[in-house]
């Protein structure tokens, strides 16, 4: 352990150690310094007895007092991991005072009860986990009255309803701690929750975070790692002998399988894949990586675990506050439940500190990531992703033909962080609702793009992924933003079948538009709505087309406007560091352009989206093709795309390799 920190002046980072850590230079001492800086930065925003940490930023839908509890609970989680291998009395005492005030019914800093505010159910789990890991220096030192009040506050989770998502683990975690200290708990509730979540396990280590509709399981994102594969093993750890060997083995095996694929979702520069909700948690993406090391449930050697983890922590490190955003503040990334304390679920990223300083994960030399040794190509059939990481530039790309956070039985508007055709480590979607980037869509006669959700996965295998969806446009104004979001009415257009062939930095994106059936009368807005009354990004009054095909590429963003270029059927956006987004129309898409935006992207104030589109109304049953690139390397030679008379598409790569795709058939596993 390092020496106890001075909480009024957090220590500077230690010197780099390039012998032990040739890739990042970071050691355990760096991790301890960063967590100390993190916890020191929030102290000026604490209430007098520390029970509430009221950080600057917009309030969540749960209100300011709940947000203050969230600020306490989530930073306390980092403190619990920090205290697991040491006896830092100053840190423990500061949070002990907050615990006492939070559960004191007469304190002006009293926490909202779980029966009063649903969000308290989430924060109770962080408090329980932190108490478990710091038990020897904190829980054991509390006086009996405070312990009794804590048990009473936590104990209200018993018998409470929880939404059918990762929240069920919060109830189980709290009850596991309560069981360990002689508090109330319910074996029936614990077993029921485990049984419900078993139905969400879909193989290869992947869980859907609950069902969106009657039987739609396409809710895949970082929650599969930082919740669904993290909490089960910590539940077992907190349960002692109540968790049998079979339960331990089940969850270890799943996490090991998850990490075998998910390890490739982190770039060498430390950037995780930018996809899914709650991305403001940032390096919480390390939670499953550390859980793998803590519970001997990882395919990664210890030196690779630390190299991956230190890379991510370095990537996001700041000695100040963590605002709502990705790098700096970016409010558009927030959900209605996001408050100013929410980013501190990043505390899960410090879970490795529960391992002693002599553990191999801290003492072995850093081991390179696979992408640092060779290009990586992985198919993840459960979420419906193709993954490509290129050694030359360190960019990780994911092509998405299986994830949309939607229910099959309900048309829905697209979500930037779920519905796109591709995501990456070095680029993210536009958050302004423009539906321009990483899309295959139809534009109606007013230029409004159709939505994709719900997509219908057709499978991924090798380098090929496929899906289809019914194009649809919202009617009228969008409903007020809520969680979960409410959906407007829609009119529908043709079915759109799409496929991707991903190799290295190049994705060949294919599309076929099916001839539309007649439009049901209920699907068409009144004929007397004049075109001038059509609001932006809303459907026009005519439900019959014609439509143009639009394919958008990666949104490239930076602090300064990217350099853009359009030449024939090629559109390019380039950053000063050489990272380039490019679209090339290969078949039926001769019109190229670049759409520029300001303030729409988490990666920088200025963004640019290269696009290609048809030069007239879309031709039904015809194959359209474009090349989509995101690369920091030299110019890449593109493959040749041909279409046989039977509709089979051939993608012949420059080295002679051939991929064949039939857009009407599902991809066999």
N, C-alpha and C positions, 0 to 999 in steps of 0.2 A: 504493500500500500504506500501511496505517497503521504506526505505529512498532511494533517488536517488543514483545509483551506481557510484563508481569511475571508469571511463572508462580506466584508465591506470593500475588499479589493481582490477580486478573483485573480488567480495567478495567470501569468502569460503561459503560452504553450511551451513545453520543453523543446530542446533541440531535436532536430530530425535524427533518426537512427537508421542510416542507409545500409548498415550491415545486417541488422535483424529484419528490417523492412525495406528492401530495395525498391519496391514499387511505390509505396506511399510515404515512407519515412516515419510512420506513426507506430507507437507502442501503447501498452496499457496506460502509461503515464499521460499520454495525450488524451486518451478517453476519459480519464479521471479529471484532467484539467477542463475538458469541454463540458462535462456534466456539471462541474463546479461553476463554470462561467454561466451555464444555462440557468442554474438555480439562483445564482446571485442576481442575475438580470431582472428576475421577476419580483424580488423582495420589495423594491420601492412601491409596488402596487398592492401590497398586502394590507389588510385591515389591521387594527392595533394588536390583536391577539393572533393574527395570521390565519384565521379560519377561512377567509375569503381573499382570493387574489383577483382583483378587478383590473384586468388589463385593458389597454386602449383598443378601440375598434368597435364595429357595429354589434349590437346585441343580437343574440340568437332568438329564435321563436320561443324559447323557454324563459326568457327574462334575465335581468342583470344579476339577481341573487343566485340563480342557477349557474350563470356564467362564472360567478365568483367561486362557487363550489368546484366547477370544472377546472378553473385555474389552479385551485389547491390540489385537487385529486390527481390531476395529470402530472403536475410537477412532483407531487409526493411519490408517484410511481417511479420517477427517475431517482428520487432520494432513496426509496426502498432498495433499488438495485445497487445504488452507491454504497449503502450501509451494509449490504449482505456480507461483505468480506472485511468489514472493519468496524471500529467503534469510535466514530466521529461524534462525540457528544454534542458539539455545537449544532450540527445539522439535525441530529435526532431531537434535540431539545426544542428547536425552532418549530419543527412540524408537530411535536408533541403538544405544544401550546395551542397550535391550530386545531388539532384533533379535539382537545378539551373544550375549546370555545365552540367548535362546530356542533357538538352534540349536547351542549348546555342549553336546555330549553329556555332559560332566562337571559341568554346572551344576545346582544344586538347582532352578533355575527352568526347566529344559529343557521345551520344548513337547512335547506328545504328537505322535507322528508320524502321518501320514495312514494308515499301515498299522496303527496301533494304535487310533485313534479316528476314526470316520467324520466326526464334526463338524469335525475338522481340515481336511477337504477343502473345507468351506465357508470357513473362516477363511483358508486359503491363498489364496483368490481375492482377498479384501480386502487381504491383505498384498501380493500381486503388483500389484494395481491402484494401491495407495498408493506402492509402490516405483517404478512407472512414472511417476506424475505428479510425484514428488519426486526423480526420478533425478538432476537436476543438483546438488542440495544434499545428497542422502543416499546413494543407491547409489554415486555416483561418489566419495564421500568415505570409504566403508568400506574397511577393509584387505582384502587379498586372501583371507586366511584366513576372515574372516567372510562375504565374498561366496561363497567356495567352499562353506561350510557352508549358506548360504541356498539356493544352487542345489541342494545335495544334499537338503535338507529339502523344498523345493518339487518337486524332480525326482521324488520318489516318487509323484506323482500319475500319472505315465506308466505305463500298463498296469493301473491300478486300476479296479475296477468302480465305477460311479456309478449311483444310482437314476435311473429314467427320468422326470425332472422337471427343473425349472430348474437342478438341480445340474450337468447336463451343461455348462452355460455356465461353471461354476467350473473344470472341468477344462480347457476351452478357453482361458479367460483366463490361467490359470497357465502353460499351455504357450506361449501367445503371448509372455508375458514371458520365459520360459526361452529361447525361440527368439531373442529380441532380445539376450540376454546370452551366447549360446553354450552354453546348457545343453541337456539332453535334451528331446526333444519327438517327437511322433508325428503325422505328416501323416494317417495312416490313422485315428487316433482323432479328430482334429479334424474331418476330413471326415465321419466316421461320425456324430459328435454333431450336426453341422449338418444332416445328412440326416434324422436322427431327429426333430429339432425342427422341421424343415420340415413334417412331417406334422401338427404341432400348430397350425399357422397356419390360421385358419378365416375370414379375411377382415376387412376394415374396420379393420385394425390389431390385431385381437384374437387372442391365443393362448390355448388351454387349457394349463394347467400339467401336461401329461401326460394320459394316459387313465386314468380310474378303473376301467373294466372292459374288456371285449374291444374295444369300439368306442364307448365313451361319453365324449364330450368336453364336459363341463359344469363344468369346474374353473376358474371365472372369479372374479377378485378383483384386489387391487392388485398381485399378482405379475405380471399382464400388463403392468404399467407399470414397477414397480421391479426386475423381473428380465428378463422376456421381451422387452421393448422397450428396455431399458437396456444390458444386457451385449453384445448383438450389435454395436452401434456402438462400444462401448469395445473389444471384441475387434478390430474393424477398425483402430481407432486404435493399439492396441498391436502390431498385426501389420505395420504399415508396408506395404511393397510386396507382402507375401504376401496381402493382401486386395485383390482386383481391383475395378475400377470397378463391375462388375455387383453384387458383394456389397454394396458401399457403397450403391448406388442402391436395392437391394432393401430394406435395413433403414431407410434414410432415408424411403422411401415409406411403409413400414408404420408407423413412428413418427408421421409426419405425419397419417396416417389415424386412428391411435389417439387422438392429441391433439385432433383435430377433434371427437370425441365426449366424450372423457374430461375435457376442460377444464371441462365442465359438472358434474363430480362434486365440485367444490370450492365451498363457500359463500363469500360476501363476507366473513364474519367469520373466514375462514381454516380452518373445519372441513371436512376431507375427508369423503367418504361413509364411514360406519361400517359396513363389511361385509367379511367374509372373515377368514382366519386371520392370525396374526402382526401384529395391529393395534398391538401394543406398539411397533412400529417407527415409528409416528406419522408424522413429516414425511419419512420415506423415500418417502411418496407424491409428493414433489416430484422424485424421480429422473427420471422421463420428461419432466417439464417442463423441467428443466435440460438433459437430453440433447438435447431438441429445439433449444434455443438453441445448445449447444456444437457440434452437428453440422449446423446449418442444416436441420433436419428438423421444423419446426413451422409451423402455420398462425397462431400467435399473434405479434402484433407485439412487439418487444422490451419496450416499456413495459408490456404486458399480462403478459408472462412474469414480470417483476419484481414487478408488483402482486400476481399470484397467489401467487408464491413467498414474498414478504415477508408476505403475509397469513397464510399457513399457519405460517411460522416464528414470527411474533408470537403466533399462537393457542396454540402449545405451549411457548413460551419459558419456561425456568426457568434460574436461575443455579446450581442445585444438580444433584443426580443425577437421572437418568431412571429411575424405578422401573418394574417390570412393571405395566402398566396403560394407560390412555388419557389421562387427565389426571393425577390422583394415582395412588397404588398401587391396583391392582385385580387381585389374584391370579387371580380366576376367568377372566381373559382369556387366561391362558397355555396353551400346549400343552406336552406332555411334553418336547419338545426345547428349551423356553424356559428360559434361565438368566438370572442377574442382569446379564450383559453383553449379552444379546440386544437390549434396546432400542436399543443404539447402532448398529444397522443404520440408524438415523435419520441416520447420517453421510452416506448417499447424498444426503440433502437439501442438503448443502453442495457438491454437484458444480459448481454455477455459479461457484465461486471459481476454477476453472481458467481462466475467461475473464478477460482483462486488464481493468484498471480503466477503460480508454477504450472498451470494447466498448459498443455501443448498449444492451445489456440493463442496463447500469449507468448510462449517461448520458442515455438518453431519459426524458422525463417519464412517470410512471405512466399507463397507459391502463386504463380501467374494464373489468371483466369484463362479458360479455354480460348476465348476470343483473342487473347494476347499471344497465343501459340499458333492458331489457325482460324480460318473462317468457320463460322458455326451455322449450321442449317438444321432446324428442329421443327417437327410437326407436333402440335399439341391438340389432339383430336377433341378432347372434352370441351375446352373453351372455343374450339374452332379456329385456332391461330396457327399461322406459319411464322416462324421466327428466323431471321437472318441477321447475323452479326459479322461484320467485316473487319479483319485485322488491320487493314491498311489505314482505316480512319476511325476505328473504334465505335462505329455507329451500330446500334441495335434497332432493327425494324420488325414490326409485327403486322402482318396482314390479317384482317379480321373477317371471318365468314361464319362466326358462331355466337357472338356476344352482342347483346343489345339492350339488356335490362328491360325487356318488354314481354307482354303476354300475347300469345298467338291469337287469342280471340278478340283482341282490342287494337284498333288502329291507334297510333300514337305519334306525337311529334318526336323528331330526332333529338338526342342528347349528345352534345359535343364530345363528352368523355366516354361514350359507349357505342355510338352508331356509325362511326367513321369506318372506312374500309382499311385504314392503316393508322398505326401509331408508332412512336419512336422514342428513343432515349434523348435525342438531340432536337426534337421539334414536337410541338403540341398543337392541338386544334384551335381554331378560332372560337372564342366564347361569346360572340356577339349575335348568335342565332342566324348567321348568314347562310349556313349550309353550303359553303363554297368549297371547302378544302376536303381532300380525301373522300370524294364522293363519286358515285356513278348515279346520275339522276336525270330526270326529264324536266325540262323547262316548259311551262305552259306558254300560251301566246302572250302573256304579260311579263314573261321572264322570271316567274316564280318557280323555285325548285321544289320537286316532290320530296316527300319524306320516305325514309327506309323502314322504320320500325312499325311492325315487327318483321324482322328478316326470317327466312326459313332456311336453316343450315342444310347443305347438301354434302357436307363432309370435307375433311382435309386429309391429304396423304402425300408424303414425299414433299414435292415442291408445289403441289396444286391444292387450291381450296376453292369451294363453290358455294353459292347461296342464291336465293331468289327472294323477291318481295313484290308486293302489290304497291305501285306508286299511288300516293295520295296527297292531297293538299288540304290544309285547314280552311274552314269556312268562317269568316268573320274574325273578330278580334280574339287574341289569345287570352285564356283565363288568367286570373291573378296567380302569381307564383306561390305555390304551396308545397308542402311535403306530406305525403307523396303528391306529385303534381297532378292537377286535373287536366283533362284533355278536351279539346274543342271537338266540334263535328268536322267531318271530312267529306270530300268528294274523291272518288277513286279514278285511277287511270289504268294503263296496261300493267301486266306483270313484266318485271325486268329480271332476267337471269344474268348472273355475273360470275366470273371466275378469275382467279389470280394464279400466275405462275411466278414464283419468287426464287431468284437465284442471285446471291451476292447483293449488290446495291440496286439491282434491277427487278422491278415487278412489272410483268406484262399483265395488264388489266383488260379483260374481255367482257363484252356485253352483247346480249340479244334482247330485243324488245318484242314481246309477243303481241299479236294483233288483239286489240281490246274487244271484249264483249260489249254488248249494249250497256249503257250507263243506267242504273236503276233510277227511277224518277226521284226517289227520296235523297239521292246522292247529289242532285243538281240544285244549286241555289236558284232563287227566282230569276226569270229572264229579264226582269225590268231593272236589275241592278246595273247602273251605268259603269263602264270601265274606270272612270275617274274616281269612283268610290272604292276601288279595290285597294285595301291597305297594303303596305310593303310586306313582302314575303307571305302573302295570303293568296288563295286561289282566285282566279277570275270567275266571272259568272257563267262561263261556257264550259260544259263538262266533256267536250268532244275533241279537244286538241285543236290544231296540230301541236306536236311536241318536238323539241330539239333535244338531242342527247348531249349531256355535259359530263365531263370527267375532270375532277379537280385533283391536284397533287398535294404534297405536304406543304403546310403553311410554314414558311421560314421567317423567323423573327429575330430582331436584334435591337440594341439600344439606338442604332441609327438605321435609316431606311436601307434595306438590301438593294444591291444593284440588280436591275431587271433588264431582260433582253427578250425580244420576240423576233424570230426569224422563221418564215414559212410556217410549218406545223410544229414548231418547237418553241416552248416558253421556258424561261430560266430566271431564277432568283438566286443571288449569291451574296453571302456575307463576307466581310473582310478576312475572316479566318479561313476562307475557302469552302466552307460548308455550302453545298449547292442543292437546291430543289429544282427538278426539271420535269417537264411533261413533253412527250413527243407523240403526236398523232400518227399512228401506223396504218390504220385502216378505217376509212370513213369519217375521220375527225380532222379535217384540214385547217380549222380555225384555231389559232393559238392566241392566248392573251395572258396577262398577269394582273390579278386583282390585288390592290394594295389597301391596307387597313391601318388604323391607328388605335391603340389601346384595346385591342381585341385578343391579345395573345399573352400567355403567362411567361413566354420566353423573351419578351422584349416589347418595347413600346411600338415598334414599327414592324409590320408583317406584310408578306407578299405571298400570294398563292398562284402558281402557274396552272393554267387550265387549257384544255382543248375541247372542242365541241364540233358537232355536225354543222354543215353549211346550209342546211335546210331541214325540212321535216324529217323525222326519223323514219327509216325504212324497216318495216316489221320483218322479223325472222332473218335479218342480216347480221353478220358478225362484225362488231366494231372492236377495235383494239388500240390501246395506247400503252406507252412505256412510262412508268412512274419511277423517278429516281430521287433518292436522298443520299448524298455522298460527299465526303471530304477528300476523296482521292482524285486521281487523274481521270480524264475522259474515259468513259466506258463504251465499248463497242456493243451495239444492240443486236438482239437476235432477229431472225427473219420469221415473220408470222404468215402462214399460209392456211387456206381453208379448202378442204376437199369437198367433193360433190355431196358426200354424205353428211356434211356439217362438222366433221372432225377438224379441230384447229391444231395445227402443228407449230410448235415454237422451237426453231432450230437455233441453238446457241453458237457463237463464233467458233467454239472448239469442236463443233459437230454433234454435241449431245442434243437429243430431241425429247421434248415433252409433248404429249398429245392430250387434248382435252375435248370432250364432247359435252357441250353445255346443257344438253337435255337430260343427262344421266347423273345420278348421285355418285360421289367419289366413294369407292369401296374402301373399307377400313383395312 
